[in-house]
Amino acid sequence: MNRISRAKEVGKTVGIAIGAFLSKTVLVELQKASLDQVTVTLVVIAIVVTSAKSLEILIGEALERWIWLRRLVCGKLYIEGNWIDFADCEGGLYGIISIQFIDGSIAVHGDALTEEASLVYSWDSVLSRYDGMTLEYLYRTTDLKKSPYLERFGYLKESFERQTATESPTSFTGTFIDFGGGDNITSNTRGARITASEAAKARKDREFLRQLASDKLGVTERRSHQTAPPG
């Protein structure tokens, strides 16, 4: 996320300022020790670089560890959490999706379910990019109906939407293309934010899944589910 990158850069800048401040004190002591100028310069540089890098790492670790801090830093750009979507491919499928910030980037995991809450596909992002309102990622999807399981790859682009200008996104629309396995599937998808408990229940309870999709997405028509990757 851009704001997380900026937070790390701010940490680095503050670290440089702290290093410069500390180096002034150290410089006086080094000069008292009558060290040559090259040594003094190297020590000062080491102090500044170490201070900057240490603070950058500290902020990075804090952002990785604490969700509340990422939510605070990202503000209205925050998209982590659980989502439900519906993909308009042949038959249509429901998706229960988890978006997380892991190792410095956005990671997406999703499960595609029929209206009977049967798991037929799962997918994970392998490379992602989020610019503040648009998420793009390449994913690997597994067809759980095949024996042995069939793996394919795809590309998805989602545009997030807010209810107000100051809150984080609550819905998205998107398009994906799923390729491999002898055919390509292109479809539209729409999604909405849900809670962790709703996501867990939707994976197991078909009536709850249908009701949740109806409430959040307006999906009410029952369809036969034949194809499908993520959304």
NUTOR-860693 format. One line per 2 residues: number of its first residue (from 1); for each residue x, y, z of N, C-alpha, C. Coordinates in steps of 0.2 Angstrom, whole numbers, always signed. Layout:
NUM) X,Y,Z,X,Y,Z,X,Y,Z | ...
END
This chain:
1) +4,-6,+0,+0,+0,+0,+4,+6,+0 | +3,+11,-4,+7,+17,-4,+8,+21,+2
3) +3,+21,+6,+3,+24,+13,+8,+21,+17 | +8,+14,+17,+13,+10,+21,+20,+12,+19
5) +21,+12,+12,+28,+13,+10,+30,+20,+12 | +25,+25,+12,+27,+32,+14,+28,+32,+21
7) +25,+28,+25,+26,+28,+32,+33,+25,+34 | +36,+20,+30,+42,+18,+31,+47,+23,+28
9) +46,+27,+23,+50,+32,+21,+51,+38,+26 | +45,+39,+29,+45,+44,+35,+50,+42,+40
11) +49,+35,+42,+53,+33,+47,+61,+33,+46 | +62,+32,+39,+69,+32,+37,+72,+40,+38
13) +67,+44,+36,+69,+51,+36,+70,+54,+44 | +66,+51,+48,+67,+53,+55,+73,+50,+58
15) +74,+44,+55,+80,+40,+58,+87,+44,+56 | +87,+47,+50,+92,+51,+47,+93,+57,+52
17) +88,+60,+53,+88,+66,+58,+91,+64,+65 | +88,+58,+67,+91,+56,+74,+98,+54,+73
19) +100,+51,+68,+107,+49,+67,+111,+55,+66 | +109,+60,+63,+113,+67,+62,+114,+70,+69
21) +108,+70,+73,+109,+73,+80,+114,+69,+84 | +113,+62,+84,+118,+58,+88,+125,+59,+86
23) +126,+60,+79,+133,+60,+76,+136,+67,+79 | +133,+72,+80,+136,+78,+82,+139,+77,+89
25) +135,+73,+94,+138,+72,+100,+144,+67,+100 | +144,+62,+95,+149,+58,+94,+155,+61,+91
27) +154,+66,+87,+159,+69,+83,+164,+73,+88 | +161,+76,+93,+165,+80,+98,+169,+75,+101
29) +167,+69,+103,+171,+64,+107,+177,+62,+102 | +175,+60,+96,+180,+58,+91,+185,+63,+90
31) +183,+69,+90,+188,+74,+89,+193,+75,+95 | +190,+74,+101,+195,+74,+107,+200,+68,+106
33) +198,+63,+103,+202,+57,+103,+207,+58,+97 | +207,+63,+94,+212,+65,+89,+212,+60,+83
35) +206,+57,+81,+206,+52,+75,+207,+56,+69 | +209,+53,+64,+210,+56,+57,+203,+57,+54
37) +202,+62,+49,+196,+64,+46,+192,+58,+43 | +196,+54,+40,+192,+48,+36,+189,+44,+41
39) +192,+42,+47,+189,+38,+52,+183,+41,+55 | +183,+48,+56,+178,+52,+59,+172,+52,+54
41) +173,+53,+48,+168,+53,+43,+164,+46,+42 | +168,+41,+42,+165,+34,+42,+161,+33,+48
43) +163,+34,+54,+159,+33,+60,+153,+37,+59 | +153,+43,+57,+147,+48,+57,+142,+45,+52
45) +145,+43,+46,+140,+39,+41,+137,+33,+43 | +141,+29,+47,+138,+23,+50,+133,+24,+55
47) +134,+29,+59,+128,+31,+64,+122,+33,+60 | +122,+37,+55,+117,+40,+52,+113,+34,+48
49) +117,+30,+44,+114,+25,+41,+111,+19,+45 | +114,+18,+51,+111,+13,+55,+105,+15,+59
51) +105,+22,+60,+99,+25,+64,+93,+25,+59 | +94,+27,+52,+89,+27,+47,+86,+20,+46
53) +91,+15,+45,+89,+8,+43,+85,+5,+49 | +87,+6,+55,+84,+3,+61,+77,+6,+62
55) +76,+12,+61,+69,+15,+62,+65,+13,+57 | +67,+12,+51,+63,+10,+45,+61,+2,+46
57) +66,-2,+49,+64,-9,+50,+59,-9,+56 | +60,-5,+61,+56,-5,+67,+49,-3,+65
59) +48,+2,+61,+41,+4,+58,+38,-2,+54 | +42,-5,+50,+40,-10,+45,+38,-16,+49
61) +41,-18,+55,+39,-23,+59,+33,-22,+63 | +32,-16,+65,+26,-14,+68,+20,-14,+64
63) +21,-12,+58,+15,-12,+53,+13,-19,+51 | +18,-24,+51,+17,-31,+49,+13,-34,+55
65) +15,-32,+61,+12,-35,+67,+5,-33,+69 | +4,-26,+68,-2,-23,+71,-7,-21,+66
67) -13,-24,+65,-18,-22,+61,-20,-15,+62 | -21,-14,+68,-24,-7,+70,-20,-1,+68
69) -13,-3,+68,-8,+2,+65,-9,+3,+58 | -10,-3,+54,-10,-2,+47,-17,+1,+45
71) -22,+0,+49,-29,+3,+48,-28,+11,+49 | -24,+13,+54,-23,+20,+55,-19,+23,+50
73) -14,+20,+48,-9,+23,+42,-13,+23,+36 | -17,+18,+34,-20,+18,+27,-26,+22,+27
75) -30,+22,+33,-36,+27,+33,-41,+24,+28 | -43,+29,+24,-48,+27,+19,-46,+23,+13
77) -40,+21,+13,-37,+16,+8,-37,+9,+10 | -39,+8,+17,-38,+1,+20,-43,-4,+17
79) -41,-9,+14,-45,-14,+11,-44,-21,+14 | -40,-22,+19,-39,-28,+23,-45,-31,+26
81) -46,-37,+26,-52,-40,+29,-55,-45,+25 | -62,-46,+26,-66,-52,+23,-71,-49,+18
83) -72,-52,+12,-76,-50,+7,-80,-55,+4 | -86,-54,+2,-90,-59,-2,-91,-56,-9
85) -91,-60,-14,-92,-58,-21,-96,-63,-24 | -98,-61,-30,-102,-65,-35,-99,-64,-42
87) -97,-70,-45,-94,-69,-51,-99,-71,-57 | -100,-67,-62,-105,-68,-67,-102,-73,-73
89) -98,-78,-71,-96,-83,-76,-102,-88,-77 | -101,-93,-81,-106,-98,-83,-109,-101,-76
91) -115,-100,-75,-118,-103,-69,-117,-98,-63 | -112,-94,-62,-110,-90,-57,-108,-93,-51
93) -104,-90,-47,-101,-93,-41,-101,-87,-35 | -101,-89,-29,-100,-85,-24,-93,-86,-22
95) -89,-80,-20,-83,-80,-17,-82,-78,-10 | -79,-81,-6,-77,-79,+1,-70,-77,+1
97) -68,-71,+2,-61,-68,+1,-58,-65,+7 | -52,-67,+8,-48,-63,+13,-42,-59,+10
99) -42,-53,+12,-36,-49,+10,-32,-47,+16 | -25,-48,+15,-21,-47,+21,-15,-43,+18
101) -11,-40,+23,-5,-37,+21,+0,-41,+24 | +4,-45,+20,+9,-50,+22,+16,-48,+19
103) +21,-48,+23,+28,-47,+20,+28,-41,+15 | +25,-36,+17,+26,-29,+13,+21,-29,+7
105) +17,-33,+6,+12,-33,+0,+5,-36,+2 | +1,-34,-3,-6,-37,-2,-6,-44,-4
107) -9,-48,+0,-10,-55,-1,-18,-57,-1 | -20,-61,-6,-27,-62,-7,-28,-70,-7
109) -33,-72,-3,-35,-79,-3,-42,-79,-4 | -45,-84,-9,-52,-84,-10,-54,-91,-11
111) -60,-93,-9,-64,-99,-10,-70,-98,-14 | -71,-102,-19,-77,-101,-23,-82,-106,-21
113) -88,-104,-20,-93,-109,-17,-99,-109,-22 | -102,-115,-23,-109,-115,-26,-114,-112,-21
115) -120,-112,-23,-125,-109,-18,-127,-114,-13 | -125,-121,-14,-125,-126,-9,-119,-125,-4
117) -115,-120,-5,-109,-119,+0,-104,-125,-1 | -104,-128,-7,-99,-133,-9,-93,-129,-12
119) -87,-131,-9,-81,-128,-11,-79,-131,-18 | -78,-127,-23,-76,-130,-29,-70,-127,-32
121) -68,-121,-30,-61,-118,-32,-58,-114,-26 | -52,-114,-26,-48,-109,-21,-43,-106,-25
123) -41,-100,-23,-36,-96,-26,-32,-92,-22 | -25,-91,-24,-21,-87,-20,-17,-82,-24
125) -16,-76,-22,-13,-71,-26,-5,-73,-26 | -2,-72,-32,+5,-73,-32,+9,-67,-33
127) +6,-61,-36,+9,-55,-37,+3,-50,-37 | +4,-44,-33,-1,-40,-32,+1,-32,-33
129) -4,-28,-34,-2,-21,-34,-8,-17,-32 | -8,-13,-27,-14,-9,-25,-12,-1,-25
131) -15,+3,-29,-14,+10,-29,-18,+15,-25 | -22,+12,-21,-26,+16,-17,-34,+15,-18
133) -36,+13,-24,-43,+12,-26,-43,+6,-30 | -38,+4,-33,-38,-2,-38,-33,-7,-36
135) -36,-13,-36,-31,-19,-34,-31,-23,-40 | -25,-25,-42,-23,-29,-47,-19,-35,-45
137) -20,-41,-47,-16,-47,-45,-16,-53,-50 | -11,-56,-50,-10,-63,-53,-12,-68,-48
139) -15,-73,-50,-17,-78,-45,-16,-85,-48 | -15,-90,-43,-15,-97,-45,-22,-100,-42
141) -26,-103,-46,-32,-106,-44,-32,-114,-44 | -35,-117,-40,-35,-124,-40,-43,-127,-41
143) -44,-131,-46,-50,-134,-47,-51,-140,-43 | -55,-139,-38,-56,-145,-33,-60,-150,-35
145) -64,-149,-41,-68,-154,-44,-64,-159,-48 | -58,-158,-50,-54,-162,-54,-51,-167,-49
147) -49,-173,-52,-45,-178,-48,-40,-181,-53 | -33,-179,-53,-31,-175,-47,-33,-167,-48
149) -32,-163,-43,-34,-156,-44,-30,-153,-49 | -34,-148,-53,-31,-145,-59,-29,-138,-56
151) -23,-136,-58,-21,-129,-56,-21,-124,-63 | -23,-118,-62,-23,-113,-67,-21,-107,-65
153) -20,-102,-69,-18,-95,-67,-23,-90,-70 | -22,-84,-67,-27,-79,-70,-25,-72,-67
155) -28,-67,-70,-27,-60,-68,-34,-57,-66 | -34,-53,-61,-40,-50,-59,-38,-42,-57
157) -43,-38,-59,-43,-31,-57,-49,-29,-54 | -49,-26,-48,-55,-24,-44,-54,-16,-43
159) -60,-13,-44,-60,-6,-42,-64,-5,-36 | -62,-2,-30,-65,-2,-24,-69,+5,-24
161) -75,+4,-20,-79,+10,-19,-80,+11,-12 | -81,+18,-10,-83,+20,-3,-90,+23,-3
163) -93,+22,+3,-100,+25,+4,-99,+33,+5 | -94,+35,+8,-92,+42,+9,-85,+43,+8
165) -83,+49,+7,-76,+51,+5,-71,+50,+10 | -73,+49,+17,-68,+48,+22,-68,+41,+25
167) -72,+36,+23,-72,+30,+26,-68,+25,+21 | -66,+19,+23,-63,+14,+19,-68,+11,+15
169) -65,+8,+9,-70,+5,+4,-74,-1,+7 | -80,-1,+5,-85,-6,+7,-88,-11,+1
171) -86,-9,-5,-88,-13,-10,-83,-13,-16 | -84,-17,-21,-79,-17,-27,-83,-20,-33
173) -81,-18,-39,-82,-21,-45,-76,-23,-49 | -76,-28,-52,-70,-31,-56,-71,-35,-62
175) -66,-37,-65,-65,-42,-70,-59,-46,-69 | -60,-53,-71,-55,-57,-71,-54,-61,-77
177) -49,-64,-79,-48,-69,-84,-44,-75,-81 | -47,-81,-82,-44,-87,-79,-42,-91,-85
179) -35,-93,-85,-33,-96,-91,-29,-103,-89 | -29,-107,-94,-26,-114,-93,-32,-119,-93
181) -30,-125,-93,-34,-131,-92,-38,-132,-99 | -36,-129,-104,-39,-130,-110,-44,-125,-112
183) -46,-120,-108,-50,-115,-110,-49,-108,-106 | -51,-103,-108,-50,-96,-104,-57,-94,-102
185) -58,-91,-96,-64,-89,-94,-63,-81,-92 | -67,-77,-95,-67,-70,-93,-74,-68,-90
187) -74,-65,-84,-80,-63,-81,-80,-57,-77 | -86,-54,-76,-86,-48,-71,-88,-51,-64
189) -86,-47,-59,-87,-49,-52,-89,-43,-48 | -93,-43,-43,-94,-38,-38,-94,-41,-31
191) -92,-36,-27,-91,-39,-20,-92,-33,-15 | -93,-36,-8,-94,-31,-3,-90,-34,+4
193) -89,-29,+8,-85,-31,+14,-90,-35,+19 | -87,-40,+22,-91,-43,+27,-86,-44,+33
195) -89,-47,+39,-85,-48,+45,-82,-55,+45 | -77,-56,+49,-74,-63,+49,-79,-68,+51
197) -83,-67,+56,-88,-72,+58,-93,-73,+52 | -95,-68,+48,-99,-69,+42,-96,-74,+37
199) -89,-72,+36,-86,-76,+31,-85,-84,+33 | -84,-85,+40,-83,-92,+42,-90,-95,+42
201) -95,-92,+44,-102,-95,+43,-104,-96,+36 | -103,-92,+32,-105,-92,+24,-101,-99,+21
203) -95,-100,+24,-92,-106,+21,-95,-113,+23 | -100,-113,+28,-102,-119,+30,-110,-119,+30
205) -113,-113,+29,-120,-113,+30,-123,-110,+23 | -126,-115,+19,-129,-113,+12,-134,-107,+13
207) -139,-108,+18,-144,-103,+18,-141,-96,+20 | -136,-96,+25,-133,-90,+27,-129,-87,+21
209) -126,-91,+17,-122,-89,+11,-127,-85,+6 | -133,-88,+5,-137,-85,+0,-140,-79,+3
211) -142,-79,+9,-145,-73,+12,-139,-67,+12 | -133,-69,+14,-128,-64,+14,-127,-61,+7
213) -127,-65,+2,-126,-63,-5,-132,-58,-7 | -138,-60,-4,-144,-56,-6,-143,-49,-3
215) -141,-49,+4,-141,-43,+8,-135,-38,+5 | -130,-41,+4,-124,-37,+2,-123,-36,-5
217) -126,-40,-10,-124,-40,-17,-131,-39,-21 | -136,-41,-18,-143,-41,-22,-143,-47,-26
219) -139,-53,-24,-140,-59,-28,-145,-63,-25 | -151,-64,-29,-156,-68,-26,-158,-74,-31
221) -156,-74,-37,-158,-79,-42,-154,-85,-41 | -157,-91,-40,-153,-97,-40,-151,-99,-47
223) -144,-101,-47,-142,-103,-54,-138,-110,-53 | -137,-113,-59,-133,-119,-59,-126,-117,-59
225) -122,-120,-55,-115,-118,-55,-110,-123,-58 | -108,-120,-64,-104,-125,-68,-96,-123,-69
227) -95,-117,-69,-88,-115,-70,-86,-110,-65 | -80,-108,-65,-78,-103,-61,-72,-101,-58
229) -68,-97,-58,-63,-95,-53,-65,-90,-49 | -60,-85,-47,-61,-80,-42,-65,-74,-44
231) -65,-70,-39,-68,-64,-39,-65,-60,-34
END
